[in-house]
Amino acid sequence: MKQKLGLCCALIHDPELLILDEPTTGVDPLSRAQFWDLIDSIRQRQTNMSVLVATAYMEEAERFDWLVAMNAGEILATGSAQQLRGKNP
């Protein structure tokens, strides 16, 4: 609920860039799915908005077009989820 409230507050200003830093960490699976469904819905309506997400969950990252895999601040790989899976089966 706290994440949803924070998201609503951020969206009031109709941002061009939405930054989400591990928004579903510690959230139950049902709420996590609802949160990402909401993000998907927002992205469909606000096509001019870019979304930058930091997450440790690959199933969440797969929702996005371009991924950057990092470790300790170092970029390890970039590409689509499919491309990254091909690099690290």
Buried (B, 14 or more C-beta within 10 A) or exposed (E): EEBEEEBEEBEEEEBEEBEBEBBBEEBEEEBBEBBBEBBEEBBEEBEEBBBEBEBEEEEBBEBBEEBEBEEEEEEEEEBEBEEBEEEEE
